[in-house]
Amino acid sequence: MPRREHKRPTDAELNILRVLWQRGPSTVREVFHALNREREAGYTTVLKLMQIMTDKGLLRRDRSVRPQMYEVAQSQNQTQRQLLGDLLDRVFSGEPGKLVLQALSTKKATSEERQKIRELLDRLEEEEQ
């Protein structure tokens, strides 16, 4: 079977992905109930979205069990990197410094996050030498 290109998920699809990243493989009903804890969603809407996501290559469906189980095709980290790379190219002309500066000026980072950023910068500088 040819490998499908992973397309960028919509906001509604990202909500479903978040549920599956947290829960692991799940049925449509389980995803539906998890989504409805935060906001009202129709069962058939969730089902249709998950079918579309399967066609897009964002989800995999196990048809060998009843009810069918769905799982993510990519890890949360892989999807975040893909979306960030796309954002970096489209909005920041491929310049990561501009993206980081804008992100840090938009929302205050915690002291723990700033420490992790410092450690990453130190590691990157060491790798350059």
Phi, psi and omega in degrees: 000130181294146180283130180274144174287135179280121181268159181291127179285148174284174178299317179296321178292324176297324177298318178293317178300318180301318178298314183289327176295323181283315187272330190087191182309134186212161174276167176301317181299318179296318178294316178305311181295320179295319180294324183288350174291331183260319180203155184287132177221145179277145180301313182293329176294315179297316178302311181298316179300318181291328175293316177298317180297326176294316178297326179283348181089010179277332180234159171242142182243132176262104182275355184281350180239156176237129354291158182299144179253144177241144175219159180289147178274335179229151176292165178300318180298316180297317181294318178299317179297319179297313180294320179293319177299319178296314178299316180302315181290315187285322188257325187247020177052033177074014182258103184297328180300317179297319180297313182296315180298318179294317180298315182289333178276344181275320182220133183293130177275147177288166178298324178295318178295318178297322178296317178296322178295316178299316179297319178295316179298318178300316180296319179295321178294321178296322180293331180288334185276000000 
